[in-house]
């Protein structure tokens, strides 16, 4: 994946494992979620009421050498892989966030983004608190710790914190005795749980449950606070909340692994459905259908199956090149695209090509790919996006550019077509996207397309 639209983070946790291998189970869970963040990784374990942790910048397999996992022995653990949406990519911002408070240590991992984090941080600093990172995750934990001074339980402290958090989030926490999972009242960011024997396993995606052989149970509901302790399993719900939720559509379009399920719908199938709906809406003919790897390829297969137009591999990927969105400038980004994505000239030359990508954000990557196709001899390049035009920034955990840098916010479709150099350009409609997701038992956030922000 080499988009201008960036992932958020991934969280994983296990409670009540029958052995002291919770960190190792979490390691494998984080490996399954590595696509959600490559900047840093961390694991915290609970042992005899104490919390041990290790975190650093880098990929999971590079951060956690065997001797570190052997040190992190305990029956309970939470872990995190990070892509920064709030706060710089520096070691201090790696998670878990671990702090001392009146009942001992407390730790937290967070996927999402709090839009009003700057105001909340200023309020807390005025009350005498100080921070060691620049992440909104530390602010969330600070608010919960402050409210815990006024409440009888940690669950009540979370309930008092949730009204001031303006954003999307899924969070795992551990205290001396409790394991806690909760989501924002709209369920924007994903969080599910399963069972591994008598142990509970929580993850951002079901693929992580599958990796550790846990059996999926259900999704954490919007605004739900799940608490597990030696006293048992309990659930509390924040009110008001959106029961169907406003789940992020880009989990299906781009972010999630194709073998994951969200609310009963497989991600791979959802992308196939997007390609099918593109054909139903536009029905363009050509010699060949290709997809931009990886998520665009699945949508292209859906288009080919609906249309009967031959599908062919259009590109060769170099899997050993870094992701283009972390490059410092457009020139370097273009070089990285050229290194990572090379057209298969034999499948393109002299042909009218339908090229399906999952989305168009700034348009610069799409423009470069169209140039590559035409340079390889494509007679005609028809670009299709399996996502509707992205016209508004996301504030809920996806690192989208400012609105003035979103090409669909400032250009008509015809102007975009001219800018990217395509012969034709088509987007899937919001209605078509929702049809593709109709088998998912949830509602969807469409704010990046229509500006109707749930919060």
HELIX and SHEET records of a PDB file:
HELIX    1   1 UNK A   22  UNK A   32  1                                  11    
HELIX    2   2 UNK A   34  UNK A   36  5                                   3    
HELIX    3   3 UNK A   60  UNK A   63  1                                   4    
HELIX    4   4 UNK A   66  UNK A   71  1                                   6    
HELIX    5   5 UNK A   91  UNK A   93  5                                   3    
HELIX    6   6 UNK A  117  UNK A  126  1                                  10    
HELIX    7   7 UNK A  136  UNK A  148  1                                  13    
HELIX    8   8 UNK A  154  UNK A  162  1                                   9    
HELIX    9   9 UNK A  206  UNK A  211  1                                   6    
HELIX   10  10 UNK A  250  UNK A  250  1                                   1    
HELIX   11  11 UNK A  251  UNK A  255  3                                   5    
HELIX   12  12 UNK A  267  UNK A  282  1                                  16    
HELIX   13  13 UNK A  295  UNK A  307  1                                  13    
HELIX   14  14 UNK A  324  UNK A  326  5                                   3    
HELIX   15  15 UNK A  330  UNK A  340  1                                  11    
HELIX   16  16 UNK A  345  UNK A  347  5                                   3    
HELIX   17  17 UNK A  364  UNK A  375  1                                  12    
HELIX   18  18 UNK A  403  UNK A  405  5                                   3    
HELIX   19  19 UNK A  407  UNK A  410  1                                   4    
HELIX   20  20 UNK A  413  UNK A  420  1                                   8    
HELIX   21  21 UNK A  430  UNK A  436  1                                   7    
HELIX   22  22 UNK A  447  UNK A  450  1                                   4    
SHEET    1   A 7 UNK A  50  UNK A  57  0                                        
SHEET    2   A 7 UNK A  40  UNK A  47 -1                                        
SHEET    3   A 7 UNK A  76  UNK A  82 -1                                        
SHEET    4   A 7 UNK A   9  UNK A  15 -1                                        
SHEET    5   A 7 UNK A 199  UNK A 203 -1                                        
SHEET    6   A 7 UNK A 192  UNK A 196 -1                                        
SHEET    7   A 7 UNK A 215  UNK A 219 -1                                        
SHEET    1   B 6 UNK A  97  UNK A 101  0                                        
SHEET    2   B 6 UNK A 104  UNK A 114 -1                                        
SHEET    3   B 6 UNK A 167  UNK A 174 -1                                        
SHEET    4   B 6 UNK A 179  UNK A 183 -1                                        
SHEET    5   B 6 UNK A 224  UNK A 229 -1                                        
SHEET    6   B 6 UNK A 232  UNK A 237 -1                                        
SHEET    1   C 2 UNK A 247  UNK A 248  0                                        
SHEET    2   C 2 UNK A 444  UNK A 445  1                                        
SHEET    1   D 2 UNK A 261  UNK A 262  0                                        
SHEET    2   D 2 UNK A 265  UNK A 266 -1                                        
SHEET    1   E 4 UNK A 288  UNK A 291  0                                        
SHEET    2   E 4 UNK A 352  UNK A 357  1                                        
SHEET    3   E 4 UNK A 380  UNK A 385  1                                        
SHEET    4   E 4 UNK A 424  UNK A 427  1                                        
SHEET    1   F 2 UNK A 315  UNK A 317  0                                        
SHEET    2   F 2 UNK A 341  UNK A 343 -1                                        
END                                                                             
